[in-house]
Amino acid sequence: MNTNRVEQYPLIPLRDIVVFPGITKPIVVGRMRSYHALDVANSTDKTLFLTLQKDPKASEPQADDLYPIGVVVQIRQMSKLPDDTVKTLVSGLYIAKAVSIEEQNGCLYAKVVKNPDTPLTEAEDHVYRQILEKTLDEYAKTSNKISQELLGTILQTGDLGLLVYTVADSLTTRIDNLQSIIEKDTLSERIDSVVELMHTELEIIRLDEKIKQRVKHQMSKSNREYHLNEQMKAIQKEMGKDDDFKADLDEIEQKLTELNLPESVREKAERELRKMKIMPPMSAESTVVRNYLDWFVSLPWGVVTEDNLDVNNAEEILNRDHFGLEKPKERILEYLAVRKLSQNLKGPIICFVGPPGVGKTSLARSIAESMGRNFVRVSMGGVRDEAEVRGHRKTYIGSMPGKLIQYVRKAGSENPVFLLDEIDKMGSDYRGDPAAALLEALDPEQNKHFVDHYMEVEFDLSKIFFVTTANTIESIPIPLLDRMEIIKISGYTEQEKYHIAHKYLIPKQLKEHSLGDERVHIEDSAVYEVIRYYTKEAGVRNLEREVAALIRKAARKLTKENPPESITITGDDIEGYLGNRVYRTHAVYDDKEIGVATGLAWTPYGGDLLQIEVSMSEGSGKLMVTGQLGEVMQESAKTAFSVVKNRAKRFNVPAYRFKDYDLHLHVPEGAVPKDGPSAGITMTSAIMSAIADTECNCRVAMTGEITLRGKVLPVGGIKEKVLAAHRAGLREIIMPKENEKDLTDIPDDVRKEIQFHFVTNIDEVFDLDILNKSGVMSVGS
């Protein structure tokens, strides 16, 4: 800014504070003209001119009542206080002189010119810095008014001017002495003034210390405390803060008396309260202690809700809100049954693992309702800071407790159902690992004595019913995983989605669109059409969106001119409502074919068919695999090829078929990545069919891992794979003998329609799916 340029700013007179350039501090605005000045500044560039009143008692000071030298500041933050004053955080920009002051529309304006400042030479800068730092160090050690941490921060200030203002702002001296600093013309004069003030303060401190030592033995402890308290009350009363501050103290003290606190916790709270009583109300430390005590009295110490232990009622609520999900429901009912027998049962820590949209989060809400407990949910996705869980230490600006304590306060009881959602999405960086911070909270042996960094006292989390959710467990650290009871929730089958749509989704959407079943009716065929050809998911979120789209389009027809009385949507109508089919279902097009075998695959959206194709061409005995196969699946293909070579004599395959021909194994839908060992016996059958020039029965689906010795090992995802085969019209399935136990998860109606073949080695597979030249199954030798 040009030093000779005149600028006009709204003016606020100050009674008892001086703001220095480069320093940020709060001012309290309560007079009408000052309110107007704030409004004008906020509507322009948030810049004000602050200057000190000559007489602090003057309520409406005029131009002659103000010092001409002041500071131009920038407004950083504003907050309204309960007594209708406005606490404003401002940052000093530069010292300026008011050349004129006038009042317009109830607001004071000052035309100001920036004070010129002659820069110091490098030598002068060095000498003045040494003098200032040496005096400040002596002042800090003698007065005990500046902590070592603050002293270190001040001394690290690079700019000498900012260093001077920072030191001046930390001094406890009369307000006119601080005003005299900014009225100096040059930086060197301001440094001399600050150093002189510090020396004066040091002399006063030494004299005061002598007096204290002389009278200390004459004054009893009670008399001294009484004297100091009376002085403090007088000061606070003079400042007009006594009544409000005392009322706050009384309220906090009353609440602490009413709380059911452990003895050690009560001692901590009372110690902080005593500390607050002797602090000036407007001090920064007083605000920190007050916020801490506010958190203290707002936590539900010893407050618990009474559990509803009616198992039948809980079962009704769980069944009302969710279809299927038998394992998690059974676990909740078991807990309630045991809780009914034992009052000292610790809260369980359950982790629901499953794909998106299967009802993990809503199930936790239903658990809370069925037990009669409060419910809180915290999303852990993207949390990377350990302090988000355990809180920041209260010495930091803006510190607060971690999410656990925050949401326990929100719950209002010590025993809520506490959902930690998406726990597998947490990260870690230089700020710490939140997963490690959860180890104590989610350990039943430790969480009774959980200590938040902010609260610094033990809080009992053992009564909380913790529920966590995750899509996968691979990204969860093993120590944290070990503390949780894992309940896996698989994707819904087609039949389950149909029932969910009819029982929950369609009635919900009709209600939300203010339509009844008598006006819009969606037939079963339409529901199956949407499930099969317009959604491909493990859960039902997209299904609900498509149902909502159907009802919206039906609602539009019902609001046209001459609308029909009701609309029935059938399977044939779906394309007219939702457009062309988005997905296709896999089907087996040929009953038997050379070099083609039908496998079963698991996906996050359920099971699927996998027709593996093998062709032969003249070459040198190489095996080529395509179809975007992962490393495990490629190795499985090589193993299958070796097994076929070993079993070639059984089908009278001449050696030249391996030596003079190349094999190409392909898995269709090449854009979709595929991996895993469960297609081992399918690839072996397809390769054997191609090598032996013998047809393979494509109507027999299969799954299983193959070993180099021809053993068939168990695989996962049996339920989804069987349902995929049933949906495609296949009625024979080959699977490992060790997977026979998994058939208990298959719905009874599906299990009855399918013939299962349980095998232990590849020869049994060949007997079931490789046809001889006459078109019948081969017979093992």
C-alpha positions in Angstrom: 0.0 0.0 0.0 1.3 3.5 -0.8 2.1 5.2 2.5 0.7 8.6 1.3 -2.6 7.1 0.1 -5.7 7.9 2.2 -8.1 5.0 2.8 -11.5 5.1 4.5 -12.5 2.2 6.9 -15.3 1.7 9.5 -13.9 2.4 13.0 -14.4 0.6 16.2 -13.1 2.3 19.4 -11.5 -0.1 22.0 -11.6 0.4 25.8 -9.0 -2.0 27.1 -7.1 -3.7 24.3 -4.5 -3.0 21.7 -4.2 -5.2 18.6 -0.7 -5.3 17.0 0.1 -5.9 13.4 0.5 -9.7 12.6 -1.3 -10.6 15.8 -4.7 -12.4 15.9 -6.9 -11.9 19.0 -10.5 -11.6 19.9 -12.4 -8.4 20.7 -15.9 -8.2 22.1 -18.3 -5.8 20.4 -21.4 -4.5 22.3 -22.1 -0.9 21.3 -24.5 0.0 18.5 -22.0 2.0 16.4 -19.5 -0.8 16.6 -22.2 -3.3 15.4 -22.8 -1.0 12.4 -19.0 -0.9 11.8 -18.9 -4.7 11.7 -21.9 -4.8 9.3 -20.2 -2.4 6.9 -16.9 -4.3 7.1 -18.5 -7.6 6.4 -20.4 -6.2 3.4 -17.1 -4.9 1.9 -13.6 -6.3 2.4 -13.8 -7.2 6.1 -11.3 -4.5 7.0 -11.7 -2.2 10.1 -9.7 0.5 11.8 -9.2 -0.1 15.6 -8.0 2.6 17.9 -8.0 3.1 21.7 -10.3 5.4 23.7 -8.5 7.9 25.9 -11.3 7.5 28.5 -12.4 3.8 28.8 -15.6 4.9 30.5 -16.9 7.0 27.6 -19.9 5.1 26.1 -20.1 7.1 22.9 -16.6 8.5 22.2 -16.2 11.2 19.6 -13.1 11.9 17.4 -11.4 13.9 20.2 -11.8 11.0 22.6 -9.8 8.7 20.4 -6.1 8.2 19.9 -5.3 9.1 16.2 -2.8 6.2 15.9 -4.4 2.7 15.6 -4.2 -0.5 13.6 -6.0 -1.6 10.4 -7.3 -5.2 11.0 -8.9 -8.0 9.0 -12.0 -9.8 10.4 -11.3 -13.6 10.6 -14.3 -15.0 12.5 -17.4 -13.8 14.4 -19.7 -15.5 16.9 -22.6 -14.1 18.9 -22.5 -14.5 22.7 -25.5 -15.2 25.0 -25.5 -11.5 26.2 -26.0 -10.3 22.6 -22.4 -9.1 22.3 -20.3 -10.3 19.3 -17.0 -12.0 19.8 -14.9 -11.1 16.8 -11.5 -12.6 15.9 -9.3 -10.0 14.1 -5.8 -10.0 12.7 -3.7 -6.8 12.7 -2.4 -5.7 9.2 -0.5 -2.4 9.7 -0.3 0.7 11.9 -2.1 3.7 10.5 -2.9 7.3 11.5 -6.4 8.7 11.3 -6.4 12.1 9.5 -10.1 12.5 10.0 -13.0 10.8 11.9 -16.7 11.3 11.2 -20.0 9.6 11.8 -22.3 8.5 9.0 -25.6 6.6 9.4 -24.8 5.6 13.0 -21.3 4.3 12.1 -17.9 5.9 12.7 -15.5 6.1 9.7 -11.8 7.0 9.7 -9.7 8.2 6.8 -6.3 6.8 7.5 -2.8 6.9 6.2 -0.3 4.0 6.7 2.6 5.0 9.0 5.9 4.9 7.2 8.5 2.6 8.6 12.3 3.0 8.1 13.9 -0.5 7.6 16.9 -1.4 9.7 20.2 -2.3 8.4 21.4 -5.9 8.7 23.7 -5.0 11.5 21.0 -3.1 13.4 18.6 -6.0 12.9 21.1 -8.4 14.4 21.9 -6.2 17.5 18.2 -5.3 18.2 17.2 -9.0 17.9 19.9 -10.0 20.5 18.8 -7.3 22.9 15.1 -8.2 22.6 15.7 -12.0 22.9 18.0 -11.7 25.9 15.5 -9.4 27.7 12.5 -11.6 26.9 14.3 -14.7 28.1 15.1 -13.0 31.5 11.5 -11.7 31.7 10.1 -15.2 31.0 12.2 -16.8 33.7 11.5 -14.2 36.3 7.8 -13.5 35.7 6.6 -17.1 35.0 4.0 -15.4 32.8 5.4 -16.9 29.6 5.8 -20.7 29.3 8.9 -22.2 27.8 6.8 -23.6 24.9 5.4 -20.1 24.1 8.9 -18.5 24.6 10.3 -21.0 22.1 7.5 -20.2 19.6 8.1 -16.4 20.0 11.9 -16.7 19.5 11.4 -18.7 16.3 9.6 -15.7 14.7 11.7 -14.7 11.7 10.5 -11.1 11.0 11.9 -8.7 13.6 8.8 -6.4 13.4 6.5 -9.4 14.0 8.8 -10.5 16.9 8.4 -7.1 18.6 4.7 -7.1 18.3 4.4 -10.7 19.5 6.5 -9.8 22.6 4.5 -6.7 23.3 1.3 -8.6 23.1 2.5 -11.1 25.7 3.3 -8.3 28.2 1.0 -7.6 31.2 1.3 -3.9 31.5 -1.0 -0.8 31.4 -3.0 -0.3 28.2 -1.6 3.2 27.6 1.9 1.6 27.6 0.9 -0.7 24.8 -0.6 2.3 22.9 2.6 4.2 23.2 4.4 1.3 21.4 2.4 1.7 18.2 2.7 5.5 18.4 6.5 5.3 17.9 7.6 6.4 14.5 10.2 3.7 13.8 10.8 0.0 14.5 13.9 0.8 16.5 11.9 3.1 18.8 9.2 0.4 19.3 11.9 -2.1 20.2 13.4 0.4 22.8 9.9 0.9 24.2 9.2 -2.8 24.5 12.6 -3.5 26.1 12.1 -0.6 28.6 8.6 -2.0 29.5 10.1 -5.4 30.2 12.8 -3.9 32.4 10.1 -2.0 34.3 8.0 -5.1 34.7 11.1 -7.0 36.0 11.7 -4.4 38.7 8.1 -4.5 39.7 8.2 -8.3 39.9 11.4 -8.3 42.0 9.9 -5.7 44.4 6.6 -7.6 44.6 8.5 -10.8 45.4 10.3 -9.0 48.3 7.0 -7.8 49.7 5.4 -11.3 49.4 8.3 -12.9 51.2 8.1 -10.3 54.0 4.3 -10.7 54.7 4.0 -14.4 53.8 4.6 -15.6 57.4 2.1 -13.0 58.7 -0.9 -14.2 56.6 -2.5 -17.6 57.2 -3.6 -19.7 54.2 -7.2 -19.0 54.7 -6.7 -15.3 54.9 -4.6 -15.3 51.8 -7.2 -17.3 49.8 -10.0 -15.0 51.1 -8.0 -11.9 50.1 -7.2 -13.2 46.6 -10.7 -14.4 45.9 -12.2 -11.1 47.0 -9.8 -9.3 44.7 -10.7 -11.6 41.8 -14.4 -11.0 42.4 -13.9 -7.3 42.4 -12.0 -7.4 39.2 -14.6 -9.6 37.5 -17.4 -7.5 38.8 -15.7 -4.4 37.4 -15.5 -6.1 34.0 -19.2 -7.0 34.1 -18.4 -10.8 33.8 -18.9 -11.9 37.3 -22.6 -12.8 37.2 -22.6 -14.8 34.0 -19.4 -16.6 34.8 -20.6 -17.4 38.3 -23.9 -18.7 36.9 -21.9 -21.0 34.6 -19.8 -22.3 37.4 -22.8 -22.9 39.6 -24.6 -24.8 36.8 -21.5 -27.0 36.1 -21.0 -27.7 39.8 -24.7 -28.6 40.2 -24.5 -31.1 37.3 -21.3 -32.7 38.7 -23.1 -33.2 42.0 -26.0 -35.0 40.3 -23.8 -37.2 38.1 -23.1 -40.8 39.2 -19.3 -40.6 38.7 -16.6 -43.0 39.8 -14.4 -41.6 42.6 -11.3 -41.1 40.5 -13.3 -39.4 37.7 -15.1 -37.1 40.2 -11.7 -36.0 41.6 -10.5 -35.1 38.2 -13.7 -33.1 37.4 -13.6 -31.2 40.7 -9.9 -30.4 40.2 -10.7 -28.9 36.8 -13.6 -26.9 38.3 -11.4 -25.4 41.1 -8.9 -24.4 38.4 -11.6 -22.7 36.4 -12.8 -20.7 39.4 -9.5 -18.9 39.8 -9.1 -18.1 36.1 -10.1 -14.8 34.4 -13.4 -15.5 32.5 -12.0 -14.2 29.2 -8.7 -16.1 29.3 -8.0 -18.7 26.6 -7.3 -21.3 29.3 -10.7 -20.7 30.9 -12.4 -21.5 27.6 -10.5 -24.7 27.3 -11.4 -25.8 30.8 -15.0 -24.8 30.4 -15.3 -26.8 27.1 -13.8 -29.8 28.9 -16.2 -29.6 31.8 -19.1 -29.2 29.4 -18.1 -32.5 27.8 -17.7 -34.0 31.2 -21.2 -33.2 32.4 -22.9 -34.1 29.1 -21.7 -37.7 29.0 -24.1 -40.4 30.2 -22.2 -41.5 33.3 -24.0 -44.5 34.7 -27.1 -44.0 32.5 -28.3 -47.2 30.9 -31.5 -48.1 29.1 -33.4 -51.1 30.2 -33.1 -54.0 27.7 -36.2 -55.6 26.3 -35.4 -59.2 26.8 -38.6 -60.6 25.1 -37.0 -63.0 22.6 -40.2 -63.5 20.7 -40.8 -59.8 20.3 -37.2 -59.4 19.1 -37.7 -62.2 16.6 -40.8 -60.5 15.2 -39.0 -57.2 14.7 -36.0 -58.8 13.0 -38.3 -60.8 10.7 -40.5 -57.8 10.0 -37.5 -55.7 8.8 -35.4 -58.3 7.0 -36.0 -61.3 4.9 -33.6 -64.2 5.3 -30.3 -63.4 7.2 -30.9 -66.3 9.5 -27.4 -66.5 11.0 -27.2 -62.9 12.3 -30.8 -63.1 13.6 -30.0 -66.3 15.4 -26.9 -64.7 17.0 -28.9 -61.7 18.3 -31.6 -63.9 19.8 -28.9 -66.1 21.4 -27.5 -62.9 23.1 -30.9 -61.9 24.3 -31.6 -65.3 25.7 -28.3 -65.4 27.6 -28.7 -61.8 28.7 -32.0 -62.8 30.3 -30.2 -65.3 32.4 -27.1 -63.2 33.2 -27.1 -59.5 34.0 -23.3 -59.3 33.8 -22.9 -60.3 30.2 -20.5 -58.1 28.3 -21.6 -56.5 25.1 -20.7 -58.6 22.0 -18.6 -57.2 19.1 -20.0 -58.5 15.9 -18.8 -57.9 12.3 -21.2 -58.3 9.5 -19.2 -59.1 6.3 -20.9 -59.1 2.9 -21.4 -57.3 -0.4 -23.0 -53.9 -0.6 -26.8 -53.6 -0.4 -27.6 -56.9 1.6 -28.9 -55.0 4.7 -25.9 -54.9 7.1 -26.4 -51.4 8.2 -30.2 -51.6 8.5 -29.9 -54.9 10.4 -27.9 -53.1 13.1 -30.7 -50.5 13.4 -33.3 -53.4 13.8 -31.1 -54.9 16.5 -31.3 -51.7 18.5 -35.1 -51.6 18.1 -35.5 -55.2 19.1 -33.5 -54.8 22.2 -35.0 -51.4 23.2 -31.6 -49.7 23.1 -30.5 -46.3 21.6 -28.8 -46.5 18.2 -25.8 -44.6 16.9 -23.9 -45.0 13.6 -20.4 -43.8 12.8 -19.0 -44.1 9.3 -15.4 -45.2 9.4 -14.9 -45.1 5.7 -11.9 -42.8 4.9 -10.9 -42.2 8.5 -7.1 -42.0 8.5 -6.3 -40.2 11.8 -5.9 -42.1 15.1 -7.2 -39.0 16.9 -10.6 -39.4 15.1 -11.1 -42.5 17.3 -9.3 -41.6 20.6 -9.6 -37.8 20.5 -7.0 -34.9 20.6 -5.3 -33.9 23.8 -7.1 -30.8 25.1 -4.0 -28.6 24.9 -4.5 -28.3 21.1 -6.7 -25.6 19.7 -10.1 -26.9 18.7 -9.5 -30.3 20.3 -12.4 -32.6 21.2 -13.0 -36.2 22.1 -12.9 -39.0 19.5 -15.9 -40.4 17.7 -16.5 -43.1 20.3 -17.0 -40.6 23.1 -18.8 -38.1 20.8 -21.4 -40.7 19.8 -21.8 -42.2 23.2 -22.9 -38.7 24.3 -25.2 -38.5 21.3 -26.7 -41.9 22.3 -27.5 -40.6 25.8 -26.7 -44.0 27.5 -23.8 -46.2 28.3 -25.3 -49.2 26.5 -26.4 -48.3 23.0 -26.1 -50.4 19.9 -23.0 -48.7 18.3 -22.5 -49.3 14.6 -19.0 -48.8 13.1 -19.9 -48.8 9.4 -17.4 -49.7 6.6 -14.6 -50.6 9.0 -12.7 -52.1 6.2 -12.4 -48.7 4.5 -10.2 -47.1 7.1 -6.7 -46.0 6.2 -3.5 -45.0 8.0 -0.9 -42.3 7.4 1.6 -40.2 9.4 -1.2 -39.2 11.8 -1.5 -42.8 13.1 -3.6 -45.9 12.4 -7.2 -45.7 13.5 -7.5 -49.5 13.3 -4.9 -49.7 16.1 -6.8 -47.2 18.2 -9.9 -49.4 17.9 -8.1 -52.4 19.4 -8.8 -51.3 23.0 -12.4 -50.2 22.3 -13.3 -53.5 20.7 -11.6 -55.7 23.2 -14.1 -57.0 25.9 -11.3 -57.4 28.4 -10.1 -53.8 28.0 -12.9 -51.5 26.9 -14.3 -51.2 30.5 -11.3 -48.9 31.1 -11.2 -47.0 27.8 -9.4 -43.7 28.0 -10.0 -41.0 25.5 -7.0 -38.6 24.9 -9.2 -35.5 25.5 -11.2 -36.8 28.5 -8.1 -38.3 30.2 -10.3 -40.4 32.4 -11.7 -44.0 32.1 -15.0 -44.5 30.5 -16.8 -47.8 30.5 -17.6 -49.1 26.9 -18.2 -52.7 28.0 -22.0 -52.3 28.0 -22.1 -51.2 24.4 -23.4 -53.7 21.8 -20.8 -53.0 19.0 -21.7 -53.9 15.4 -19.2 -53.4 12.6 -19.7 -53.8 8.9 -17.3 -54.6 6.1 -17.5 -55.7 2.5 -14.3 -57.8 2.8 -12.1 -58.9 5.7 -8.8 -58.8 3.7 -8.1 -55.2 4.4 -8.9 -55.4 8.2 -5.7 -55.9 10.3 -5.5 -59.3 11.9 -5.4 -58.1 15.5 -8.6 -56.1 15.0 -10.2 -59.0 13.1 -9.4 -61.3 16.0 -11.4 -59.1 18.4 -14.6 -59.4 16.4 -17.1 -62.2 15.8 -17.4 -62.5 12.0 -20.8 -63.2 10.6 -20.8 -63.5 6.8 -23.8 -62.4 4.9 -23.9 -63.7 1.3 -25.7 -62.1 -1.6 -29.4 -62.7 -2.0 -30.6 -65.4 -4.3 -33.2 -64.7 -7.1 -36.0 -66.2 -4.9 -34.9 -64.1 -1.9 -34.8 -60.9 -4.0 -38.3 -61.7 -5.3 -39.6 -62.1 -1.7 -37.9 -58.9 -0.6 -39.3 -57.0 -3.5 -42.9 -58.2 -2.8 -42.7 -57.9 1.0 -40.6 -54.7 1.4 -39.6 -52.8 -1.7 -42.8 -52.5 -3.6 -45.0 -51.6 -0.6 -42.4 -49.1 0.5 -42.2 -47.4 -2.9 -46.0 -47.4 -3.3 -46.3 -45.6 0.1 -43.6 -43.1 -0.8 -45.4 -42.3 -4.1 -48.8 -42.1 -2.3 -50.1 -45.0 -4.4 -51.9 -48.1 -3.2 -51.7 -51.7 -4.4 -55.2 -51.3 -5.9 -53.9 -48.6 -8.3 -50.5 -50.0 -9.3 -50.0 -53.8 -9.3 -46.7 -55.4 -10.3 -47.0 -59.0 -11.2 -44.5 -61.7 -10.3 -43.3 -62.1 -13.9 -42.4 -58.3 -13.9 -40.4 -58.7 -10.7 -38.5 -61.6 -12.1 -37.9 -59.8 -15.3 -36.4 -56.8 -13.4 -34.2 -59.1 -11.2 -32.8 -61.1 -14.1 -32.3 -58.5 -16.9 -32.1 -55.1 -15.2 -30.0 -55.7 -12.1 -26.8 -57.5 -11.4 -26.0 -57.2 -7.7 -25.6 -59.1 -4.5 -28.0 -56.8 -2.6 -31.2 -55.0 -3.6 -30.3 -51.4 -3.9 -30.5 -51.3 -7.7 -33.6 -53.5 -7.6 -35.3 -50.8 -5.4 -34.3 -48.1 -7.8 -35.8 -50.0 -10.7 -39.0 -50.7 -8.8 -39.2 -46.9 -8.0 -38.7 -46.2 -11.7 -41.6 -48.5 -12.6 -43.9 -46.8 -10.1 -42.9 -43.3 -11.2 -43.7 -44.1 -14.8 -47.0 -45.7 -13.7 -47.8 -42.6 -11.7 -47.2 -40.5 -14.7 -49.7 -42.5 -16.7 -52.3 -42.2 -13.8 -52.0 -38.3 -13.9 -52.6 -37.9 -17.6 -55.9 -36.9 -19.1 -58.5 -39.7 -19.0 -56.2 -41.9 -16.9 -57.0 -45.6 -16.3 -58.4 -46.6 -12.9 -55.4 -48.9 -12.2 -52.3 -50.2 -13.9 -51.0 -53.8 -13.9 -47.4 -54.2 -14.9 -46.5 -57.7 -16.4 -43.2 -59.1 -17.5 -43.9 -58.2 -21.1 -44.4 -54.6 -20.1 -41.0 -54.1 -18.6 -39.1 -53.1 -21.7 -41.7 -50.4 -22.4 -41.1 -49.0 -18.9 -37.3 -49.5 -18.4 -36.0 -49.8 -21.9 -34.0 -52.7 -23.4 -32.6 -55.4 -21.2 -29.3 -54.4 -19.6 -28.0 -57.8 -18.7 -28.3 -61.3 -20.1 -28.5 -64.7 -18.3 -26.1 -67.4 -19.2 -27.6 -70.5 -20.8 -26.3 -73.8 -22.2 -27.1 -73.8 -25.9 -25.8 -77.4 -26.8 -26.4 -80.6 -24.9 -23.1 -82.0 -25.9 -20.0 -80.7 -27.7 -16.3 -81.5 -28.2 -14.0 -79.3 -26.2 -16.7 -77.5 -24.2 -17.4 -78.0 -20.5 -19.8 -76.1 -18.2 -18.3 -74.7 -15.1 -19.8 -72.7 -12.2 -18.4 -69.4 -10.9 -18.9 -67.2 -7.9 -19.2 -63.4 -8.2 -20.1 -60.7 -5.8 -23.5 -60.5 -7.5 -24.2 -64.3 -7.0 -23.3 -67.4 -9.1 -22.8 -67.6 -12.8 -22.2 -70.2 -15.5 -18.7 -70.5 -17.1 -18.5 -72.4 -20.4 -14.9 -73.2 -21.0 -13.8 -73.8 -24.6 -10.8 -75.7 -25.9 -9.7 -76.0 -29.6 -6.8 -77.7 -31.3 -4.6 -76.7 -34.1 -1.4 -77.9 -35.7 1.6 -76.8 -33.7 4.3 -77.9 -31.2 2.3 -79.0 -28.1 1.9 -75.5 -26.5 -1.0 -74.5 -24.3 -2.4 -71.0 -24.8 -5.0 -69.5 -22.4 -7.2 -66.4 -23.0 -10.2 -64.7 -21.4 -8.4 -62.3 -19.0 -7.5 -65.1 -16.5 -5.7 -64.3 -13.3 -2.4 -66.0 -12.2 -4.2 -68.7 -10.1 -6.5 -69.6 -12.9 -3.6 -69.8 -15.4 -1.7 -72.1 -13.2 -4.9 -74.2 -12.8 -5.1 -74.5 -16.6 -1.5 -75.8 -16.7 -2.2 -78.3 -14.0 -5.3 -79.5 -15.9 -3.2 -80.0 -19.0 -0.6 -82.1 -17.1 -3.4 -84.2 -15.6 -4.9 -84.8 -19.1 -1.5 -86.0 -20.3 -1.3 -88.4 -17.4 -4.8 -89.8 -18.1 -4.5 -89.8 -21.9 -4.1 -93.7 -22.1 -7.6 -94.1 -20.7 -9.1 -92.5 -23.8 -6.5 -94.1 -26.2 -5.1 -90.7 -27.1 -2.0 -91.1 -29.2 1.2 -89.2 -28.1 1.4 -87.2 -31.3 -1.9 -85.3 -30.3 0.2 -83.7 -27.6 3.4 -83.2 -29.6 2.0 -82.0 -33.0 -0.9 -79.9 -31.9 -1.3 -76.7 -29.9 -4.2 -76.2 -27.5 -6.1 -72.9 -27.0 -8.2 -72.7 -23.9 -10.6 -69.7 -23.8 -13.1 -68.5 -21.2 -15.8 -66.3 -22.8 -16.5 -62.7 -21.7 -12.9 -61.7 -22.1 -13.5 -58.2 -20.7 -14.4 -59.6 -17.3 -11.4 -60.5 -15.1 -11.5 -64.1 -13.7 -9.4 -65.9 -11.2 -9.4 -68.7 -8.7 -8.9 -72.4 -8.7 -12.5 -73.7 -8.7 -12.6 -74.1 -12.5 -9.9 -76.8 -12.3 -12.0 -79.9 -13.1 -14.0 -78.0 -15.7 -10.8 -77.1 -17.6 -9.5 -80.6 -17.3 -12.8 -82.0 -18.8 -12.7 -79.5 -21.7 -9.1 -80.3 -22.5 -9.7 -84.1 -22.3 -12.7 -83.8 -24.6 -10.7 -81.8 -27.2 -7.6 -84.1 -27.0 -9.6 -87.3 -27.2 -12.0 -85.8 -29.8 -14.9 -87.0 -27.6 -18.0 -85.0 -26.7 -18.6 -83.6 -23.3 -22.0 -83.4 -21.6 -22.7 -79.7 -21.4 -25.8 -80.2 -19.4 -23.7 -81.3 -16.4 -22.3 -78.3 -14.5 -19.2 -78.7 -12.3 -16.9 -77.0 -9.8 -13.8 -78.1 -8.0 -10.0 -77.6 -7.7 -7.7 -80.1 -9.4 -4.4 -81.2 -8.2 -1.5 -82.6 -10.2 -2.4 -86.1 -9.0 -6.0 -85.7 -10.1 -7.5 -85.1 -6.7 -10.6 -82.9 -6.5 -10.4 -80.3 -3.7 -13.2 -78.3 -2.1 -14.1 -74.8 -3.2 -16.3 -71.9 -1.9 -19.5 -70.2 -3.0 -21.5 -73.4 -3.3 -24.8 -71.8 -2.6 -24.5 -69.2 -5.3 -23.1 -71.7 -7.8 -25.9 -74.2 -7.3 -28.6 -71.5 -7.7 -26.9 -70.2 -10.9 -27.1 -73.8 -12.3 -30.7 -74.1 -11.3 -31.6 -70.7 -12.8 -30.0 -71.8 -16.1 -32.1 -75.0 -16.2 -29.3 -77.5 -15.3 -30.3 -80.4 -13.1 -26.9 -82.2 -12.6 -23.9 -80.8 -10.7 -20.5 -82.4 -10.0 -18.8 -81.0 -6.9 -16.1 -82.1 -4.5 -17.1 -84.7 -1.8 -15.9 -82.3 0.9 -18.5 -79.7 -0.2 -21.4 -82.0 0.5 -21.8 -80.4 4.0 -22.5 -77.0 2.3 -25.8 -78.2 0.8 -27.5 -77.3 4.0 -27.4 -73.6 2.8 -29.3 -74.5 -0.4 -33.1 -73.9 -0.3 -35.0 -77.2 -0.1 -37.1 -76.6 -3.3 -33.8 -76.2 -5.3 -32.0 -79.1 -3.6 -34.8 -81.5 -4.5 -34.7 -80.7 -8.2 -31.0 -81.2 -8.7 -29.0 -84.4 -8.8 -25.6 -83.9 -7.1 -22.5 -86.0 -7.8 -19.8 -85.9 -5.2 -16.3 -86.8 -6.4 -12.8 -87.1 -5.0 -10.7 -87.6 -8.1 -10.8 -86.6 -11.8 -11.6 -90.1 -13.1 -15.0 -89.9 -11.4 -15.5 -86.6 -13.2 -14.7 -88.1 -16.6 -17.1 -91.0 -15.9 -19.9 -88.4 -15.4 -19.3 -85.9 -18.2 -17.1 -87.4 -21.0 -19.2 -89.2 -23.6 -17.8 -92.1 -25.7 -18.2 -92.3 -29.5 -21.6 -93.9 -29.1 -22.9 -90.9 -27.1 -23.0 -92.5 -23.7 -21.0 -91.9 -20.6 -17.5 -93.3 -20.6 -16.8 -96.1 -18.1 -13.7 -96.1 -16.0 -11.2 -98.9 -16.6 
